[in-house]
Amino acid sequence: MKLKEIEGLIDLETLKDSELITDLQQRLVWARYLSGDYDIDGIIGKNTLAAFARFKKDRWLEYPYLLGKSTAAELLEITKPASLIFQPT
């Protein structure tokens, strides 16, 4: 499963789908919530949980360890290729 296929709510603390976890971790790296490729291991650990909680807090999204359709959509939106292009301020 990938983020774009999310239906319902998923508790990250019990998530075992390594494909979904890897997709989530990759996007958290792209969004700079995780620090690098070594954080992409397909396993939910303390770094992934903390990064996901920071992402949700920064985006004013509730329930720090629940992944649902709106959270997935927000993460997909900020990690679209056009969103990743550096734009000086």
PyMOL commands that place a pseudoatom at each C-alpha (Angstrom):
pseudoatom trace, name=CA, resn=MET, resi=1, chain=A, elem=C, hetatm=0, pos=[0.000, 0.000, 0.000]
pseudoatom trace, name=CA, resn=LYS, resi=2, chain=A, elem=C, hetatm=0, pos=[1.147, 3.577, -0.678]
pseudoatom trace, name=CA, resn=LEU, resi=3, chain=A, elem=C, hetatm=0, pos=[0.094, 6.860, 0.938]
pseudoatom trace, name=CA, resn=LYS, resi=4, chain=A, elem=C, hetatm=0, pos=[-2.197, 7.716, -1.983]
pseudoatom trace, name=CA, resn=GLU, resi=5, chain=A, elem=C, hetatm=0, pos=[-4.181, 4.517, -1.298]
pseudoatom trace, name=CA, resn=ILE, resi=6, chain=A, elem=C, hetatm=0, pos=[-4.989, 5.259, 2.372]
pseudoatom trace, name=CA, resn=GLU, resi=7, chain=A, elem=C, hetatm=0, pos=[-8.568, 4.598, 3.449]
pseudoatom trace, name=CA, resn=GLY, resi=8, chain=A, elem=C, hetatm=0, pos=[-9.682, 4.992, 7.059]
pseudoatom trace, name=CA, resn=LEU, resi=9, chain=A, elem=C, hetatm=0, pos=[-7.308, 5.553, 9.979]
pseudoatom trace, name=CA, resn=ILE, resi=10, chain=A, elem=C, hetatm=0, pos=[-4.069, 3.702, 10.652]
pseudoatom trace, name=CA, resn=ASP, resi=11, chain=A, elem=C, hetatm=0, pos=[-2.252, 3.755, 13.990]
pseudoatom trace, name=CA, resn=LEU, resi=12, chain=A, elem=C, hetatm=0, pos=[1.440, 4.180, 13.181]
pseudoatom trace, name=CA, resn=GLU, resi=13, chain=A, elem=C, hetatm=0, pos=[2.489, 2.491, 16.398]
pseudoatom trace, name=CA, resn=THR, resi=14, chain=A, elem=C, hetatm=0, pos=[0.998, -0.809, 15.170]
pseudoatom trace, name=CA, resn=LEU, resi=15, chain=A, elem=C, hetatm=0, pos=[1.602, -0.427, 11.411]
pseudoatom trace, name=CA, resn=LYS, resi=16, chain=A, elem=C, hetatm=0, pos=[3.421, -3.400, 9.830]
pseudoatom trace, name=CA, resn=ASP, resi=17, chain=A, elem=C, hetatm=0, pos=[3.063, -2.638, 6.069]
pseudoatom trace, name=CA, resn=SER, resi=18, chain=A, elem=C, hetatm=0, pos=[6.712, -2.067, 5.086]
pseudoatom trace, name=CA, resn=GLU, resi=19, chain=A, elem=C, hetatm=0, pos=[5.804, -0.620, 1.657]
pseudoatom trace, name=CA, resn=LEU, resi=20, chain=A, elem=C, hetatm=0, pos=[3.590, 2.028, 3.261]
pseudoatom trace, name=CA, resn=ILE, resi=21, chain=A, elem=C, hetatm=0, pos=[6.154, 2.725, 5.991]
pseudoatom trace, name=CA, resn=THR, resi=22, chain=A, elem=C, hetatm=0, pos=[8.918, 3.159, 3.393]
pseudoatom trace, name=CA, resn=ASP, resi=23, chain=A, elem=C, hetatm=0, pos=[6.740, 5.541, 1.345]
pseudoatom trace, name=CA, resn=LEU, resi=24, chain=A, elem=C, hetatm=0, pos=[5.947, 7.536, 4.493]
pseudoatom trace, name=CA, resn=GLN, resi=25, chain=A, elem=C, hetatm=0, pos=[9.610, 7.663, 5.553]
pseudoatom trace, name=CA, resn=GLN, resi=26, chain=A, elem=C, hetatm=0, pos=[10.757, 8.729, 2.068]
pseudoatom trace, name=CA, resn=ARG, resi=27, chain=A, elem=C, hetatm=0, pos=[8.279, 11.593, 2.063]
pseudoatom trace, name=CA, resn=LEU, resi=28, chain=A, elem=C, hetatm=0, pos=[9.279, 12.634, 5.577]
pseudoatom trace, name=CA, resn=VAL, resi=29, chain=A, elem=C, hetatm=0, pos=[12.889, 12.809, 4.328]
pseudoatom trace, name=CA, resn=TRP, resi=30, chain=A, elem=C, hetatm=0, pos=[11.852, 14.889, 1.300]
pseudoatom trace, name=CA, resn=ALA, resi=31, chain=A, elem=C, hetatm=0, pos=[9.903, 17.216, 3.607]
pseudoatom trace, name=CA, resn=ARG, resi=32, chain=A, elem=C, hetatm=0, pos=[12.958, 17.397, 5.912]
pseudoatom trace, name=CA, resn=TYR, resi=33, chain=A, elem=C, hetatm=0, pos=[11.317, 15.805, 8.938]
pseudoatom trace, name=CA, resn=LEU, resi=34, chain=A, elem=C, hetatm=0, pos=[13.703, 12.850, 8.786]
pseudoatom trace, name=CA, resn=SER, resi=35, chain=A, elem=C, hetatm=0, pos=[17.368, 13.465, 8.170]
pseudoatom trace, name=CA, resn=GLY, resi=36, chain=A, elem=C, hetatm=0, pos=[18.408, 11.040, 5.484]
pseudoatom trace, name=CA, resn=ASP, resi=37, chain=A, elem=C, hetatm=0, pos=[18.256, 7.775, 3.619]
pseudoatom trace, name=CA, resn=TYR, resi=38, chain=A, elem=C, hetatm=0, pos=[19.456, 5.845, 6.668]
pseudoatom trace, name=CA, resn=ASP, resi=39, chain=A, elem=C, hetatm=0, pos=[16.089, 6.683, 8.282]
pseudoatom trace, name=CA, resn=ILE, resi=40, chain=A, elem=C, hetatm=0, pos=[14.287, 4.793, 5.484]
pseudoatom trace, name=CA, resn=ASP, resi=41, chain=A, elem=C, hetatm=0, pos=[14.167, 1.207, 6.693]
pseudoatom trace, name=CA, resn=GLY, resi=42, chain=A, elem=C, hetatm=0, pos=[10.502, 0.193, 6.412]
pseudoatom trace, name=CA, resn=ILE, resi=43, chain=A, elem=C, hetatm=0, pos=[10.189, -0.062, 10.195]
pseudoatom trace, name=CA, resn=ILE, resi=44, chain=A, elem=C, hetatm=0, pos=[8.274, 2.315, 12.459]
pseudoatom trace, name=CA, resn=GLY, resi=45, chain=A, elem=C, hetatm=0, pos=[10.683, 3.430, 15.164]
pseudoatom trace, name=CA, resn=LYS, resi=46, chain=A, elem=C, hetatm=0, pos=[11.106, 6.388, 17.468]
pseudoatom trace, name=CA, resn=ASN, resi=47, chain=A, elem=C, hetatm=0, pos=[12.610, 8.618, 14.726]
pseudoatom trace, name=CA, resn=THR, resi=48, chain=A, elem=C, hetatm=0, pos=[9.727, 7.978, 12.340]
pseudoatom trace, name=CA, resn=LEU, resi=49, chain=A, elem=C, hetatm=0, pos=[7.120, 8.504, 15.065]
pseudoatom trace, name=CA, resn=ALA, resi=50, chain=A, elem=C, hetatm=0, pos=[8.760, 11.754, 16.199]
pseudoatom trace, name=CA, resn=ALA, resi=51, chain=A, elem=C, hetatm=0, pos=[9.122, 13.044, 12.622]
pseudoatom trace, name=CA, resn=PHE, resi=52, chain=A, elem=C, hetatm=0, pos=[5.493, 12.194, 11.818]
pseudoatom trace, name=CA, resn=ALA, resi=53, chain=A, elem=C, hetatm=0, pos=[4.275, 13.904, 15.005]
pseudoatom trace, name=CA, resn=ARG, resi=54, chain=A, elem=C, hetatm=0, pos=[6.314, 17.045, 14.141]
pseudoatom trace, name=CA, resn=PHE, resi=55, chain=A, elem=C, hetatm=0, pos=[4.882, 17.057, 10.626]
pseudoatom trace, name=CA, resn=LYS, resi=56, chain=A, elem=C, hetatm=0, pos=[1.323, 16.838, 11.977]
pseudoatom trace, name=CA, resn=LYS, resi=57, chain=A, elem=C, hetatm=0, pos=[1.948, 19.546, 14.570]
pseudoatom trace, name=CA, resn=ASP, resi=58, chain=A, elem=C, hetatm=0, pos=[3.460, 21.890, 11.962]
pseudoatom trace, name=CA, resn=ARG, resi=59, chain=A, elem=C, hetatm=0, pos=[0.438, 21.346, 9.717]
pseudoatom trace, name=CA, resn=TRP, resi=60, chain=A, elem=C, hetatm=0, pos=[-2.099, 21.774, 12.546]
pseudoatom trace, name=CA, resn=LEU, resi=61, chain=A, elem=C, hetatm=0, pos=[-3.266, 18.176, 12.187]
pseudoatom trace, name=CA, resn=GLU, resi=62, chain=A, elem=C, hetatm=0, pos=[-4.581, 16.315, 15.222]
pseudoatom trace, name=CA, resn=TYR, resi=63, chain=A, elem=C, hetatm=0, pos=[-3.730, 12.869, 16.628]
pseudoatom trace, name=CA, resn=PRO, resi=64, chain=A, elem=C, hetatm=0, pos=[0.065, 12.647, 16.264]
pseudoatom trace, name=CA, resn=TYR, resi=65, chain=A, elem=C, hetatm=0, pos=[0.289, 8.896, 15.560]
pseudoatom trace, name=CA, resn=LEU, resi=66, chain=A, elem=C, hetatm=0, pos=[-2.781, 8.377, 13.355]
pseudoatom trace, name=CA, resn=LEU, resi=67, chain=A, elem=C, hetatm=0, pos=[-2.458, 8.326, 9.582]
pseudoatom trace, name=CA, resn=GLY, resi=68, chain=A, elem=C, hetatm=0, pos=[-5.627, 8.982, 7.639]
pseudoatom trace, name=CA, resn=LYS, resi=69, chain=A, elem=C, hetatm=0, pos=[-6.686, 10.255, 4.249]
pseudoatom trace, name=CA, resn=SER, resi=70, chain=A, elem=C, hetatm=0, pos=[-6.325, 13.980, 5.091]
pseudoatom trace, name=CA, resn=THR, resi=71, chain=A, elem=C, hetatm=0, pos=[-2.855, 13.533, 6.627]
pseudoatom trace, name=CA, resn=ALA, resi=72, chain=A, elem=C, hetatm=0, pos=[-1.727, 11.442, 3.654]
pseudoatom trace, name=CA, resn=ALA, resi=73, chain=A, elem=C, hetatm=0, pos=[-3.065, 14.084, 1.241]
pseudoatom trace, name=CA, resn=GLU, resi=74, chain=A, elem=C, hetatm=0, pos=[-1.194, 16.838, 3.090]
pseudoatom trace, name=CA, resn=LEU, resi=75, chain=A, elem=C, hetatm=0, pos=[2.083, 14.901, 3.020]
pseudoatom trace, name=CA, resn=LEU, resi=76, chain=A, elem=C, hetatm=0, pos=[1.609, 14.030, -0.656]
pseudoatom trace, name=CA, resn=GLU, resi=77, chain=A, elem=C, hetatm=0, pos=[0.931, 17.699, -1.444]
pseudoatom trace, name=CA, resn=ILE, resi=78, chain=A, elem=C, hetatm=0, pos=[4.060, 19.059, 0.219]
pseudoatom trace, name=CA, resn=THR, resi=79, chain=A, elem=C, hetatm=0, pos=[6.252, 16.402, -1.376]
pseudoatom trace, name=CA, resn=LYS, resi=80, chain=A, elem=C, hetatm=0, pos=[5.073, 16.861, -4.958]
pseudoatom trace, name=CA, resn=PRO, resi=81, chain=A, elem=C, hetatm=0, pos=[8.033, 17.567, -7.254]
pseudoatom trace, name=CA, resn=ALA, resi=82, chain=A, elem=C, hetatm=0, pos=[7.061, 21.254, -7.703]
pseudoatom trace, name=CA, resn=SER, resi=83, chain=A, elem=C, hetatm=0, pos=[6.884, 21.688, -3.915]
pseudoatom trace, name=CA, resn=LEU, resi=84, chain=A, elem=C, hetatm=0, pos=[10.455, 20.462, -3.518]
pseudoatom trace, name=CA, resn=ILE, resi=85, chain=A, elem=C, hetatm=0, pos=[12.025, 23.064, -5.782]
pseudoatom trace, name=CA, resn=PHE, resi=86, chain=A, elem=C, hetatm=0, pos=[13.981, 25.657, -3.845]
pseudoatom trace, name=CA, resn=GLN, resi=87, chain=A, elem=C, hetatm=0, pos=[12.353, 29.054, -4.034]
pseudoatom trace, name=CA, resn=PRO, resi=88, chain=A, elem=C, hetatm=0, pos=[14.359, 31.936, -2.513]
pseudoatom trace, name=CA, resn=THR, resi=89, chain=A, elem=C, hetatm=0, pos=[12.432, 34.333, -0.324]
for i in range(1, 89): cmd.bond("trace and resi %d" % i, "trace and resi %d" % (i + 1))
show_as sticks, trace
zoom trace
